[in-house]
Amino acid sequence: MILAVVLAGVAFLVYTQVARSSYLTGRYLEKQQPVQFSHKHHTGDDGIDCRYCHTTVETTASAGMPPTQTCMNCHSQIWADSPYLEPVRASFRDNKPIEWERVHDLPEYAYFNHSIHVAKGVGCSTCHGQIDEMPAVYQENTLQMEWCLSCHREPEKFIRPKSEIYNMKWQDNELSPQQRLDLKAQYRIRSKDVITTCSTCHR
């Protein structure tokens, strides 16, 4: 009986570790894209604001993917003949969207809205990590339910002034605990009991 209990405990421990591993969550795994697009270059080096490409992040559930025209605004002049950008030019010529590989892919039973998180002071880097340092984007966090709930239980720990939402260099220690509580009240963030109910994310 003791052996059975020990084996059950070990099996449970192994399960919890495997369930959180990058093998199942996709965490830290870079995906090959049809175009070698570097956020480090465009956002980190050139300082392009997230909203230039992800135009609907403040207004809809989806952050949106840029149409090829957005790429061509610059690349009709810069690197216009680069072989790396032929898929972009072909997309523009043929009026056919580039088929990007999705990096952050929640299951269909989980509802997520970018705009409400932006409105409540959650910065891009809080969920997506230091995008401005990623030559190829990878999933920084597990996106598992326990990760979401850790924020919903104490949202004041993860919010920032709205002027800093797109600032990738923002550090969580730049606000005092009282300032965080003040922001929570200012943004009218609901109570823990409300935002941790099942129907908040499962609709």
C-alpha positions as YAML, in Angstrom:
chain: A
units: angstrom
residues:
- id: 1
  name: MET
  ca: [0.00, 0.00, 0.00]
- id: 2
  name: ILE
  ca: [2.88, 2.35, 0.81]
- id: 3
  name: LEU
  ca: [4.43, 1.62, -2.58]
- id: 4
  name: ALA
  ca: [1.11, 2.39, -4.30]
- id: 5
  name: VAL
  ca: [0.85, 5.73, -2.50]
- id: 6
  name: VAL
  ca: [4.46, 6.61, -3.40]
- id: 7
  name: LEU
  ca: [3.94, 5.64, -7.05]
- id: 8
  name: ALA
  ca: [0.72, 7.66, -7.20]
- id: 9
  name: GLY
  ca: [2.54, 10.67, -5.77]
- id: 10
  name: VAL
  ca: [5.40, 10.34, -8.25]
- id: 11
  name: ALA
  ca: [2.97, 9.89, -11.13]
- id: 12
  name: PHE
  ca: [1.09, 13.04, -10.08]
- id: 13
  name: LEU
  ca: [4.35, 15.01, -9.82]
- id: 14
  name: VAL
  ca: [5.46, 13.83, -13.26]
- id: 15
  name: TYR
  ca: [2.05, 14.76, -14.71]
- id: 16
  name: THR
  ca: [2.17, 18.29, -13.28]
- id: 17
  name: GLN
  ca: [5.65, 18.86, -14.70]
- id: 18
  name: VAL
  ca: [4.84, 17.45, -18.14]
- id: 19
  name: ALA
  ca: [1.60, 19.48, -18.30]
- id: 20
  name: ARG
  ca: [3.60, 22.68, -17.75]
- id: 21
  name: SER
  ca: [6.45, 21.74, -20.07]
- id: 22
  name: SER
  ca: [7.15, 23.49, -23.37]
- id: 23
  name: TYR
  ca: [6.44, 20.14, -25.05]
- id: 24
  name: LEU
  ca: [2.73, 20.59, -24.29]
- id: 25
  name: THR
  ca: [2.40, 24.36, -23.87]
- id: 26
  name: GLY
  ca: [4.59, 25.44, -26.79]
- id: 27
  name: ARG
  ca: [6.44, 27.84, -24.50]
- id: 28
  name: TYR
  ca: [9.77, 29.21, -25.81]
- id: 29
  name: LEU
  ca: [9.39, 27.38, -29.13]
- id: 30
  name: GLU
  ca: [10.03, 29.55, -32.18]
- id: 31
  name: LYS
  ca: [7.79, 28.91, -35.17]
- id: 32
  name: GLN
  ca: [8.98, 29.22, -38.73]
- id: 33
  name: GLN
  ca: [7.16, 31.99, -40.56]
- id: 34
  name: PRO
  ca: [6.72, 32.48, -44.32]
- id: 35
  name: VAL
  ca: [8.72, 35.73, -43.97]
- id: 36
  name: GLN
  ca: [11.75, 36.22, -41.73]
- id: 37
  name: PHE
  ca: [10.17, 39.04, -39.75]
- id: 38
  name: SER
  ca: [12.10, 40.32, -36.73]
- id: 39
  name: HIS
  ca: [10.27, 42.16, -33.96]
- id: 40
  name: LYS
  ca: [13.68, 42.95, -32.49]
- id: 41
  name: HIS
  ca: [14.58, 44.90, -35.62]
- id: 42
  name: HIS
  ca: [11.24, 46.60, -36.24]
- id: 43
  name: THR
  ca: [10.18, 47.29, -32.64]
- id: 44
  name: GLY
  ca: [13.43, 47.23, -30.71]
- id: 45
  name: ASP
  ca: [15.81, 48.87, -33.19]
- id: 46
  name: ASP
  ca: [13.46, 51.00, -35.31]
- id: 47
  name: GLY
  ca: [11.00, 51.82, -32.50]
- id: 48
  name: ILE
  ca: [7.84, 51.00, -34.45]
- id: 49
  name: ASP
  ca: [4.83, 51.10, -32.11]
- id: 50
  name: CYS
  ca: [2.86, 47.86, -31.69]
- id: 51
  name: ARG
  ca: [-0.30, 49.61, -32.90]
- id: 52
  name: TYR
  ca: [1.19, 50.43, -36.29]
- id: 53
  name: CYS
  ca: [0.79, 46.77, -37.29]
- id: 54
  name: HIS
  ca: [-1.68, 45.47, -34.69]
- id: 55
  name: THR
  ca: [-4.22, 48.17, -35.37]
- id: 56
  name: THR
  ca: [-7.26, 46.71, -33.59]
- id: 57
  name: VAL
  ca: [-5.62, 45.83, -30.26]
- id: 58
  name: GLU
  ca: [-7.39, 48.72, -28.48]
- id: 59
  name: THR
  ca: [-10.84, 48.18, -29.98]
- id: 60
  name: THR
  ca: [-11.51, 44.49, -30.57]
- id: 61
  name: ALA
  ca: [-10.88, 41.07, -29.12]
- id: 62
  name: SER
  ca: [-8.15, 40.38, -31.68]
- id: 63
  name: ALA
  ca: [-4.98, 42.46, -31.95]
- id: 64
  name: GLY
  ca: [-5.15, 41.96, -35.70]
- id: 65
  name: MET
  ca: [-2.49, 41.05, -38.23]
- id: 66
  name: PRO
  ca: [-1.24, 43.75, -40.58]
- id: 67
  name: PRO
  ca: [-2.32, 43.67, -44.21]
- id: 68
  name: THR
  ca: [0.52, 43.45, -46.71]
- id: 69
  name: GLN
  ca: [-0.05, 47.12, -47.56]
- id: 70
  name: THR
  ca: [1.28, 47.99, -44.09]
- id: 71
  name: CYS
  ca: [4.54, 46.20, -44.87]
- id: 72
  name: MET
  ca: [4.74, 47.84, -48.28]
- id: 73
  name: ASN
  ca: [4.36, 51.32, -46.80]
- id: 74
  name: CYS
  ca: [8.06, 51.01, -45.96]
- id: 75
  name: HIS
  ca: [9.28, 48.16, -48.10]
- id: 76
  name: SER
  ca: [8.24, 49.65, -51.41]
- id: 77
  name: GLN
  ca: [11.22, 51.95, -50.73]
- id: 78
  name: ILE
  ca: [13.40, 50.12, -48.19]
- id: 79
  name: TRP
  ca: [14.85, 46.68, -49.10]
- id: 80
  name: ALA
  ca: [12.47, 46.77, -52.04]
- id: 81
  name: ASP
  ca: [14.48, 44.20, -54.01]
- id: 82
  name: SER
  ca: [15.49, 41.91, -51.15]
- id: 83
  name: PRO
  ca: [14.89, 38.20, -51.90]
- id: 84
  name: TYR
  ca: [13.79, 37.76, -48.28]
- id: 85
  name: LEU
  ca: [10.81, 40.01, -48.96]
- id: 86
  name: GLU
  ca: [9.61, 38.27, -52.13]
- id: 87
  name: PRO
  ca: [6.70, 36.60, -50.21]
- id: 88
  name: VAL
  ca: [5.59, 40.10, -49.16]
- id: 89
  name: ARG
  ca: [5.80, 41.48, -52.70]
- id: 90
  name: ALA
  ca: [4.00, 38.40, -54.05]
- id: 91
  name: SER
  ca: [1.24, 38.84, -51.47]
- id: 92
  name: PHE
  ca: [0.84, 42.47, -52.48]
- id: 93
  name: ARG
  ca: [0.86, 41.69, -56.24]
- id: 94
  name: ASP
  ca: [-1.60, 38.81, -55.95]
- id: 95
  name: ASN
  ca: [-3.76, 40.50, -53.29]
- id: 96
  name: LYS
  ca: [-3.45, 37.36, -51.17]
- id: 97
  name: PRO
  ca: [-2.75, 37.59, -47.41]
- id: 98
  name: ILE
  ca: [0.43, 36.12, -46.00]
- id: 99
  name: GLU
  ca: [-0.37, 32.97, -44.02]
- id: 100
  name: TRP
  ca: [1.46, 33.57, -40.73]
- id: 101
  name: GLU
  ca: [1.95, 30.76, -38.24]
- id: 102
  name: ARG
  ca: [0.03, 31.60, -35.08]
- id: 103
  name: VAL
  ca: [2.29, 31.80, -32.02]
- id: 104
  name: HIS
  ca: [-0.21, 32.55, -29.22]
- id: 105
  name: ASP
  ca: [-3.10, 30.19, -29.83]
- id: 106
  name: LEU
  ca: [-5.69, 29.78, -27.08]
- id: 107
  name: PRO
  ca: [-8.11, 26.84, -27.23]
- id: 108
  name: GLU
  ca: [-11.53, 27.61, -28.69]
- id: 109
  name: TYR
  ca: [-13.25, 27.20, -25.32]
- id: 110
  name: ALA
  ca: [-11.26, 30.10, -23.83]
- id: 111
  name: TYR
  ca: [-12.43, 33.66, -24.54]
- id: 112
  name: PHE
  ca: [-9.81, 36.39, -24.57]
- id: 113
  name: ASN
  ca: [-10.26, 40.06, -25.46]
- id: 114
  name: HIS
  ca: [-7.20, 42.23, -26.10]
- id: 115
  name: SER
  ca: [-9.08, 45.52, -25.88]
- id: 116
  name: ILE
  ca: [-10.37, 45.04, -22.32]
- id: 117
  name: HIS
  ca: [-6.90, 44.14, -21.08]
- id: 118
  name: VAL
  ca: [-5.42, 47.24, -22.72]
- id: 119
  name: ALA
  ca: [-8.23, 49.36, -21.26]
- id: 120
  name: LYS
  ca: [-7.47, 48.02, -17.78]
- id: 121
  name: GLY
  ca: [-3.75, 48.82, -17.99]
- id: 122
  name: VAL
  ca: [-2.20, 45.48, -18.93]
- id: 123
  name: GLY
  ca: [0.93, 46.05, -21.03]
- id: 124
  name: CYS
  ca: [1.92, 44.03, -24.09]
- id: 125
  name: SER
  ca: [5.08, 42.70, -22.43]
- id: 126
  name: THR
  ca: [3.11, 41.40, -19.43]
- id: 127
  name: CYS
  ca: [1.74, 38.57, -21.56]
- id: 128
  name: HIS
  ca: [3.97, 38.51, -24.62]
- id: 129
  name: GLY
  ca: [7.33, 39.11, -22.96]
- id: 130
  name: GLN
  ca: [10.09, 41.31, -24.35]
- id: 131
  name: ILE
  ca: [8.89, 41.26, -27.95]
- id: 132
  name: ASP
  ca: [11.36, 44.02, -28.78]
- id: 133
  name: GLU
  ca: [14.20, 41.59, -28.06]
- id: 134
  name: MET
  ca: [12.86, 38.65, -30.08]
- id: 135
  name: PRO
  ca: [14.25, 38.12, -33.59]
- id: 136
  name: ALA
  ca: [11.59, 35.42, -33.91]
- id: 137
  name: VAL
  ca: [8.53, 35.59, -31.68]
- id: 138
  name: TYR
  ca: [7.94, 32.78, -29.25]
- id: 139
  name: GLN
  ca: [5.37, 32.18, -26.55]
- id: 140
  name: GLU
  ca: [6.77, 33.63, -23.33]
- id: 141
  name: ASN
  ca: [4.13, 32.23, -20.95]
- id: 142
  name: THR
  ca: [2.27, 28.94, -20.68]
- id: 143
  name: LEU
  ca: [-1.18, 30.47, -21.42]
- id: 144
  name: GLN
  ca: [-2.60, 27.83, -19.11]
- id: 145
  name: MET
  ca: [-5.57, 28.60, -16.90]
- id: 146
  name: GLU
  ca: [-3.46, 28.79, -13.73]
- id: 147
  name: TRP
  ca: [-1.33, 31.49, -15.37]
- id: 148
  name: CYS
  ca: [-4.40, 33.56, -16.29]
- id: 149
  name: LEU
  ca: [-5.89, 33.14, -12.82]
- id: 150
  name: SER
  ca: [-2.69, 34.31, -11.13]
- id: 151
  name: CYS
  ca: [-3.33, 37.71, -12.71]
- id: 152
  name: HIS
  ca: [-7.09, 37.74, -12.25]
- id: 153
  name: ARG
  ca: [-6.70, 37.00, -8.53]
- id: 154
  name: GLU
  ca: [-4.38, 39.99, -8.01]
- id: 155
  name: PRO
  ca: [-4.68, 42.26, -11.06]
- id: 156
  name: GLU
  ca: [-3.07, 45.20, -9.27]
- id: 157
  name: LYS
  ca: [0.28, 43.41, -9.50]
- id: 158
  name: PHE
  ca: [0.19, 43.39, -13.30]
- id: 159
  name: ILE
  ca: [-1.20, 46.77, -14.33]
- id: 160
  name: ARG
  ca: [0.61, 49.96, -15.28]
- id: 161
  name: PRO
  ca: [-0.23, 53.53, -16.33]
- id: 162
  name: LYS
  ca: [-1.92, 53.59, -19.73]
- id: 163
  name: SER
  ca: [0.89, 55.75, -21.08]
- id: 164
  name: GLU
  ca: [3.25, 52.80, -20.51]
- id: 165
  name: ILE
  ca: [1.17, 49.97, -21.99]
- id: 166
  name: TYR
  ca: [3.29, 49.80, -25.16]
- id: 167
  name: ASN
  ca: [6.57, 50.48, -23.37]
- id: 168
  name: MET
  ca: [8.55, 47.25, -23.56]
- id: 169
  name: LYS
  ca: [11.09, 48.51, -21.03]
- id: 170
  name: TRP
  ca: [8.53, 49.03, -18.28]
- id: 171
  name: GLN
  ca: [9.43, 47.30, -15.01]
- id: 172
  name: ASP
  ca: [6.83, 46.11, -12.51]
- id: 173
  name: ASN
  ca: [8.73, 47.67, -9.61]
- id: 174
  name: GLU
  ca: [8.21, 51.19, -10.96]
- id: 175
  name: LEU
  ca: [4.97, 51.52, -8.99]
- id: 176
  name: SER
  ca: [4.40, 51.26, -5.25]
- id: 177
  name: PRO
  ca: [1.70, 48.88, -3.93]
- id: 178
  name: GLN
  ca: [-0.52, 51.88, -3.12]
- id: 179
  name: GLN
  ca: [-0.11, 53.32, -6.62]
- id: 180
  name: ARG
  ca: [-1.17, 49.96, -8.01]
- id: 181
  name: LEU
  ca: [-4.29, 49.92, -5.86]
- id: 182
  name: ASP
  ca: [-5.05, 53.47, -6.97]
- id: 183
  name: LEU
  ca: [-4.76, 52.41, -10.62]
- id: 184
  name: LYS
  ca: [-7.01, 49.43, -9.98]
- id: 185
  name: ALA
  ca: [-9.68, 51.76, -8.60]
- id: 186
  name: GLN
  ca: [-9.14, 54.29, -11.41]
- id: 187
  name: TYR
  ca: [-9.52, 51.59, -14.09]
- id: 188
  name: ARG
  ca: [-12.60, 50.21, -12.31]
- id: 189
  name: ILE
  ca: [-11.28, 46.67, -12.29]
- id: 190
  name: ARG
  ca: [-13.89, 44.31, -10.92]
- id: 191
  name: SER
  ca: [-13.41, 42.31, -7.75]
- id: 192
  name: LYS
  ca: [-11.50, 39.04, -7.67]
- id: 193
  name: ASP
  ca: [-14.75, 37.12, -7.20]
- id: 194
  name: VAL
  ca: [-16.14, 38.53, -10.44]
- id: 195
  name: ILE
  ca: [-13.10, 38.19, -12.73]
- id: 196
  name: THR
  ca: [-12.28, 34.66, -11.57]
- id: 197
  name: THR
  ca: [-15.72, 33.25, -12.30]
- id: 198
  name: CYS
  ca: [-15.82, 30.56, -14.97]
- id: 199
  name: SER
  ca: [-18.03, 32.59, -17.33]
- id: 200
  name: THR
  ca: [-15.45, 35.39, -17.57]
- id: 201
  name: CYS
  ca: [-13.28, 33.26, -19.84]
- id: 202
  name: HIS
  ca: [-15.53, 30.32, -20.75]
- id: 203
  name: ARG
  ca: [-18.61, 31.54, -22.61]
...
